[in-house]
Amino acid sequence: MRHAKKPEQVDAIVVGLGATGATAAKVLSEAGLKVVGFDRGPWLSAQDHYSGDELKYVNRNYLWPDPNLFPRTLRHDETSEAERFPFSPTPQLVGGGTNHWAGWVPRPRESDFMVRSLHGDIEGASLADWPIRYEHLEPYLTKVEWEFGISGIAGADKYEPFRSKAYPSEPLRPTKFGKRFYEACNKMGINGFPIPHAMVTNNHKGRDPFNTTSFWNQYGDPSTARSNTLTTFIPEAVATGNFELRSESFVREITVGKDGKATGVVYIDPDGNEVAQEAKVVVLGLGAIESARLMLMSRSPQFPEGLGNSSGMVGKNATFHEYVFAVGLFDQEIDDPLHGWAGNYISGGTFEFYETDENRGHIGGCLISASQTCHPINWVFPGRPQWGQSLKDADRSYFNFAMKIGAILHDMPVEANRVDLDPTVKDAWGLPVARITHKPHGNDVAMSKWQVDKNAEILQVAGARKTVPVYLDRMTGNTCHQHGTARMGTDPANTVLNEWCQSHDVDNLFVVDGSCFPTSTGVNPTLTMMANAWRVSEYIADVWSKGREEHIKVA
Ligand SMILES: Cc1cc2nc3c(=O)[nH]c(=O)nc-3n(C[C@H](O)[C@H](O)[C@H](O)COP(=O)(O)OP(=O)(O)OC[C@H]3O[C@@H](n4cnc5c(N)ncnc54)[C@H](O)[C@@H]3O)c2cc1C
C-alpha cells in the first residue's frame, strides 16, 4: 500500500455520509467545527446521474453495492456455515440509503423506548429500555421534519404521540390502491392515514414539489422532490465553509493513541494511497452492519477485541425488520384497475396494531401500509405461473389489479443475532467482510403470522378475490433497516454506548447510526436515526467539545 502525506488535524471526522452521517456533518459544521467527511462511494449529482430506468436501478446494481467486490455472508445459526449473501444492502455513495429509499418517515411511539419495562424478560430475547425517552427525541424529530422536508398531516394518525409542530408539507395524494385501503379501514373501524413521506409537496427551501412519478423506491430521483441528504444536508454542510467531503475514500481503521482515545482514521483514497487523518472526535454513521465491522476491525494493543468493545457487545443484538406482506389479487371483470405499480411506493397506513395486545399471542406490533406491487420488469407475485400462456394470462389479469399490504416487522433483539468478521471471506481490499448470524425469535414468527393474516383480511374487505400471504421464514435482510450492533445504555458492562451514543470506553468516539438502538421499533427507522444523530451532534458541539459532560436520567 502506498502512503500519502498526512493532512492537518481537524475538529471532527464523520465516517459515512448517508442519512445519519450527513446529518452529523451538517449540524457539526453549522456549529463551527472543522469537519472532514468520508464516504467509500462516489459523490454523484441527482440531476446528471438519476432517472426512472428500471433495469439500471433495480436489476443492474447502479446504486446497490456490487456483491462481488463487497460481499457479506449469512448463517442462520452459530453452527451452520456462512454463505455469501447480499444481506440488507444499502447504496454505498454520498447520501447512502436516502439515494433510493421510499422515504416513509413515521415517528416512533413512546412505548418503543421502554419495551423491557413494559414486558419484562422474554425468554430467548434480550429486551432493553432505551436510555432516553420519546420526549428527549421529539424536538429533533421536528427539526428533521422541517429542515429535511417531510409531508404529512399532523393528528391524522390518532395514535400519534405528542408533537410540537405540524408538517411543513401537505401529504401526498392517495394512490388508487391507497383509496382501497382507506375504504377497507373505514369498514373495519381501523384508523387509516397518509404515512408521512420525505417528499416535498410544496416549494420547500428551494426544492420543487413532488411530480407524481411512481419511480421512487430503489430509484435515484432526478427532481430532488424526494428528500435525500445528497441534495439537502450535504450542500448545507459544504456551504458553511467548514466541511470537506472526501468521496471514494474507504475508512479501514479507527486509530487510537497511548491514552486510549481515538486519534483519527486510516483510509484508502481514490488513488489507492493509505492516508491517516487525525481529529479530536470521530463520529461513525456507516450503518449498523458496517459501523460494527469497522469497530471490530480497529484492533490495537489497548483494544484487542475491537474498538470500544470491552463489554464484548459490539455486533451483538442485531435487529433487521424483515418486511412481511400479503398480496391481494382483484377481479378485472368487476373492479376498476388498481394500478398497484403507480404513484408513490406506499400510500395509506395504520398504527391500529402497534401496541401489545396479548390476545394476539405476541408482544409488540408494527406499522402496516398499502404498497406498490412492482414495476413491469420485476412484477411478480407468489404463485405466479413461470412460463408460457399461463404466465401471460396471469400478468394480463393481475398487473393492474393487484396491491400489497405489508408490515415493518418489529423484531425482538437476541444476543446471538449478530454481526462479526467473517473468518475467511474478504472484500476487494483484502479485509474481512461482515458475517451476519440471525435466527428469528418466536415472537417475530408469531407476529408475522398474525399480522400477515390481518393484512389478508383487510385486502378481502377491500374486495380482493384472492390473497397470497408471505410470512416470515428466515431473516433474509429484505429491508435495509439495521440496528442494535452497538447498543446504548447506562451500564458499560453490557452496552457499548452511553445515552449520547458516546463509547463507554473511548470518550471521543460517537456512533450516530442505528447501531445504538437497543430495540428496533416497529416503524421505518430513518427519521428516528436522523433525529438521534442531530441530538448527539448538538451535544458534541455544544457540550462535549467545550469540555463539559451531561447525563440524562430516565425513570
Ligand atoms: C430500497 C430502500 C428503501 C428504503 N426505504 C426506507 C423508508 O421508506 N423509510 C426508512 O425509514 N428507511 C428506508 N430505508 C432504509 C434507510 O435507507 C436506512 O435506514 C438509512 O439510510 C440508514 O442510514 P445510515 O446513515 O445508518 O446509513 P446509510 O444511509 O446506509 O449510509 C452509510 C454510508 O456509509 C458509507 N460507508 C460504509 N462503509 C464505509 C467505510 N468503511 N468508509 C467510508 N464510508 C463508508 C456508505 O457508502 C454509505 O454512504 C430504505 C433503504 C433501501 C435500500
The ligand as an SDF file (V2000), in Angstrom:
LIG
                    3D

 53 58  0  0  0  0  0  0  0  0999 V2000
  -34.6510    0.4760   -1.2640 C   0  0  0  0  0  0  0  0  0  0  0  0
  -34.6560    1.0590    0.1300 C   0  0  0  0  0  0  0  0  0  0  0  0
  -35.7860    1.6810    0.6210 C   0  0  0  0  0  0  0  0  0  0  0  0
  -35.7830    2.2200    1.9060 C   0  0  0  0  0  0  0  0  0  0  0  0
  -36.9080    2.8830    2.3380 N   0  0  0  0  0  0  0  0  0  0  0  0
  -36.9170    3.4180    3.5760 C   0  0  0  0  0  0  0  0  0  0  0  0
  -38.0600    4.1340    4.0280 C   0  0  0  0  0  0  0  0  0  0  0  0
  -39.0420    4.3110    3.3040 O   0  0  0  0  0  0  0  0  0  0  0  0
  -38.0400    4.6480    5.2930 N   0  0  0  0  0  0  0  0  0  0  0  0
  -36.9700    4.4720    6.1290 C   0  0  0  0  0  0  0  0  0  0  0  0
  -37.0360    4.9370    7.2760 O   0  0  0  0  0  0  0  0  0  0  0  0
  -35.8690    3.8110    5.7050 N   0  0  0  0  0  0  0  0  0  0  0  0
  -35.8130    3.2850    4.4590 C   0  0  0  0  0  0  0  0  0  0  0  0
  -34.6950    2.6310    4.0280 N   0  0  0  0  0  0  0  0  0  0  0  0
  -33.5760    2.4530    4.9860 C   0  0  0  0  0  0  0  0  0  0  0  0
  -32.6890    3.6670    5.0260 C   0  0  0  0  0  0  0  0  0  0  0  0
  -32.1180    3.8690    3.7620 O   0  0  0  0  0  0  0  0  0  0  0  0
  -31.6310    3.4520    6.1070 C   0  0  0  0  0  0  0  0  0  0  0  0
  -32.2760    3.2470    7.3470 O   0  0  0  0  0  0  0  0  0  0  0  0
  -30.7210    4.6500    6.2560 C   0  0  0  0  0  0  0  0  0  0  0  0
  -30.1310    5.0040    5.0260 O   0  0  0  0  0  0  0  0  0  0  0  0
  -29.6370    4.3240    7.2780 C   0  0  0  0  0  0  0  0  0  0  0  0
  -28.8450    5.4690    7.4580 O   0  0  0  0  0  0  0  0  0  0  0  0
  -27.3220    5.3460    7.8750 P   0  0  0  0  0  0  0  0  0  0  0  0
  -26.7900    6.7130    7.9330 O   0  0  0  0  0  0  0  0  0  0  0  0
  -27.2190    4.4660    9.0540 O   0  0  0  0  0  0  0  0  0  0  0  0
  -26.6340    4.5270    6.6860 O   0  0  0  0  0  0  0  0  0  0  0  0
  -26.5900    4.7880    5.1370 P   0  0  0  0  0  0  0  0  0  0  0  0
  -27.6080    5.7760    4.7120 O   0  0  0  0  0  0  0  0  0  0  0  0
  -26.6200    3.4240    4.5140 O   0  0  0  0  0  0  0  0  0  0  0  0
  -25.1620    5.4460    4.9120 O   0  0  0  0  0  0  0  0  0  0  0  0
  -23.9660    4.7970    5.2560 C   0  0  0  0  0  0  0  0  0  0  0  0
  -22.8580    5.3770    4.4010 C   0  0  0  0  0  0  0  0  0  0  0  0
  -21.6080    4.9030    4.8970 O   0  0  0  0  0  0  0  0  0  0  0  0
  -20.7330    4.6780    3.8180 C   0  0  0  0  0  0  0  0  0  0  0  0
  -19.7110    3.7210    4.2500 N   0  0  0  0  0  0  0  0  0  0  0  0
  -19.9180    2.4370    4.6510 C   0  0  0  0  0  0  0  0  0  0  0  0
  -18.7400    1.8800    4.9960 N   0  0  0  0  0  0  0  0  0  0  0  0
  -17.7830    2.8310    4.8270 C   0  0  0  0  0  0  0  0  0  0  0  0
  -16.3770    2.8680    5.0510 C   0  0  0  0  0  0  0  0  0  0  0  0
  -15.7160    1.8140    5.5450 N   0  0  0  0  0  0  0  0  0  0  0  0
  -15.7070    4.0220    4.7530 N   0  0  0  0  0  0  0  0  0  0  0  0
  -16.3760    5.1100    4.2960 C   0  0  0  0  0  0  0  0  0  0  0  0
  -17.7050    5.1240    4.0680 N   0  0  0  0  0  0  0  0  0  0  0  0
  -18.4040    4.0010    4.3560 C   0  0  0  0  0  0  0  0  0  0  0  0
  -21.6330    4.1590    2.7080 C   0  0  0  0  0  0  0  0  0  0  0  0
  -21.0750    4.3570    1.4280 O   0  0  0  0  0  0  0  0  0  0  0  0
  -22.9180    4.9660    2.9360 C   0  0  0  0  0  0  0  0  0  0  0  0
  -22.9850    6.1080    2.1170 O   0  0  0  0  0  0  0  0  0  0  0  0
  -34.6420    2.1130    2.7410 C   0  0  0  0  0  0  0  0  0  0  0  0
  -33.4860    1.5030    2.2360 C   0  0  0  0  0  0  0  0  0  0  0  0
  -33.4830    0.9750    0.9520 C   0  0  0  0  0  0  0  0  0  0  0  0
  -32.2120    0.3410    0.4540 C   0  0  0  0  0  0  0  0  0  0  0  0
  1  2  1  0
  2  3  1  0
  2 52  2  0
  3  4  2  0
  4  5  1  0
  4 50  1  0
  5  6  2  0
  6  7  1  0
  6 13  1  0
  7  8  2  0
  7  9  1  0
  9 10  1  0
 10 11  2  0
 10 12  1  0
 12 13  2  0
 13 14  1  0
 14 15  1  0
 14 50  1  0
 15 16  1  0
 16 17  1  0
 16 18  1  0
 18 19  1  0
 18 20  1  0
 20 21  1  0
 20 22  1  0
 22 23  1  0
 23 24  1  0
 24 25  2  0
 24 26  1  0
 24 27  1  0
 27 28  1  0
 28 29  2  0
 28 30  1  0
 28 31  1  0
 31 32  1  0
 32 33  1  0
 33 34  1  0
 33 48  1  0
 34 35  1  0
 35 36  1  0
 35 46  1  0
 36 37  1  0
 36 45  1  0
 37 38  2  0
 38 39  1  0
 39 40  1  0
 39 45  2  0
 40 41  1  0
 40 42  2  0
 42 43  1  0
 43 44  2  0
 44 45  1  0
 46 47  1  0
 46 48  1  0
 48 49  1  0
 50 51  2  0
 51 52  1  0
 52 53  1  0
M  END
$$$$
